Amino acid sequence: MAILYLKAFHIVFVVAWFAGLFYLLRMFVYYKEAEEKPEPDRSILQGQFLLMQKRVFKIIAEPAMGITWTLGTTIICLYGWEWFKESYWLHAKLGFLFFLSWFHIYCGQLIKKFENGTNTFSSQQLRMLNEVPTMFLLCIVLLAMLKNLKSFAMAIPVILLFGFLIYMGVKFYKRFRQKNPEV
C-alpha cells in the first residue's frame, strides 16, 4: 500500500516539475518580447519576468525535480534490483529523465544569461525551446504507461509526427503574429 502513495506523490511532483518548466520557458519568450517595448515598459516588464523566472525555478521546478528523483529512486529500490534489471522500459525512461534534468539545469543557466544580458535567442527560438518539455513528457509518459520498448518503438512515428505538428504550429503562429501584431 505504501508504494501506491509513493507512486501517487511521484506523479504529483512530476506534474509540478513540468508545470514549472512550461511556465519558466513561457516567461523566457515574454522576457524576450519585452525587448521590443519602449522604455520604461521594457525595463519594468523584463525586471518582473526575470524575478518570476528565478522564483519559478527555485521555488517550484528545482524542489519538484529533486522530490521526483527521490521518490522515483525510492520506488525503484523498493521493487528491487532484479525488477530493475529486467525493466528495460525503465532504463529508457531514466535516459529521458537524465536529459530532462540536463535541460532543467540548462534553463537555470538561461536565467543567468537573461540576467546579465547575454542571451542571444530570438523569441522564435525560445518558442521552439518551450516545446522541448512537451516532447520529453510525451516520451516519459508513453514509456511509463506502455512499459515495453517494442510498443514505445512503434509509437516513435506518432511522437515524431507530434513534434512536427508542434514545429509547424510555432511557424504558423509566427506568421500569424507578423500579420496581427496586436494578438
N, C-alpha and C positions, 0 to 999 in steps of 0.2 A: 504494500500500500504506500509506503514512504517513497518508493521510486516514482509512483504516479504524481505525487506532489512535486518531486524534483523535476520531473518532465514538464509539468504544468508551469512551474516558475521559470524553467529554462525557456520555454516558448514565450512567456511574458517578457523576459529580458531580451530575447532575440527581437521581438517586436519593438521594444523600446530602443534597442541599438539601431535598427533600421530606421525607425522614426527619426532618431537623432541625425542619422546620416542624410536622410531625404531632406530634412529641414535645413541642415547645415549647407548642403550643396545648393539648395534653392537660394539661400541667403548669399552665397557666392555670386550667383547670377545677378541678384538685386544690387549687391555692392558694386559690381562692375557696371551695371546700367546706370547707377547713380553718378558715374563719372561724366555722363552726358548732361547732367543737370547744371544750371548756373549756380554760382555761389550766392548766398551761403547754403542753399539747399544741398549741394553736393557734400560739403563738409559735415553737415548735420546728419544726412542720411548715411554716409559712409561710416561716420563715427558710431551711429546707432547699430548699423548692421555688423560692424566689427565687434562691438560689445555683445551682441546677440550670438554671433558665431562662437565667441570664446565661451559664453555661458552654456550654449547647447553642447559644445564639445566636451567641456569639463564637467558639467552637471548632469547631462543626460547620456551622451554617447559613450564617453570613457567608462563610467561606472557600469553601464549596461553591458558593454563589451566584456569587462572583467568578470561580472557576475555570470554572463552567458558562458564564458570559458570555464569558470569554476564549476558551475552546475553540470555542464556537459562532461567535463573531465570526471566529476564525481559519479555521474551516471555510468560512464564507461568503466570506471573502477568497480562499481557495484555489479555490473554484468560480468566482469572478469576478462582475463587475458585470452582465454580460449575463444570466447564470443568475439572479442575484438579482432583476433587474428583471422577469423572466418568472415567478418563483416566487411567485405571489400567496398561496398557502397559507402560505408562509414569512412574508409580511407580516402575515397574521392571527396566526400563531404568535408572532411578535415582539410584536404588540399584547398578547396574553395574557401574555407574559413580562414586559412592562413593568408591567402591572397586578399580576402576581405579585410583582415586585420592589418595587412600591409597598406591597403587602400585607406583604411581609417587613419593610420599614422601619417600617411601622405596628406590627408585632408588637414591634419593638425599643422603640418608644415606649410600648407597653403595659407592657413590663417596667419601665420607669421609673415608670409610674403605679402599678404594684403596689408598687414600692419606696418611693414617697412617700405611699402610701395614698390616692391619688385615683382609683383605678379604680372605676367605677360599674357595670360589667357584672355581671349576675347569672350564676350558674353555667349557667342555661339559655341565656342569650345567648352565653356562651363556648362551650357545646357546639355551638351553631349556627355560630359563628365557626370552630370546629375543623373544620368540613366544607368551608370555603372552599377550602383547598388541594386537596381531592379533586376539586372541580369544575374547578379550573384544570388539574389533572393530566389529567383526562379530556379536556378540550378540546385541550390541548397534544399529548397522545399521538395523539388522533384526527387532528389536522392533520398531525403528523409521519408518520403511517402512511398516511393516505389521499392526502396531497399533492395535494389537489384541493378547492377551495372548494365546488364543487357537491355533492360527496359529503359534505363536512362539513355543508353546509346541510341535506342530507337527514337527517343524524344529530341535528340540533338537537332534534326531538321526543323522541328517546331520551335526550339529555342532560337536557332539562327533566324528563322522567319520572324519571330517576335522581336529580335534585336534589329532586324532590317526595318520592320514596321516602325519601331521607335525612332530609328535614324531618319526615316522618311518623314515621320511626324515632326521631328525637330526641324528638318529642312523646310517642310511646308509652313510651319509656324514662323520661321524666319521670313519667308516671302510674304506671308500674311501680315506680319508686323511692319515690314517695309512699306506695304501698301496702306496699312492702317496704323500709323504710329501712336495713336491715342489709346489703342487697346492694350 
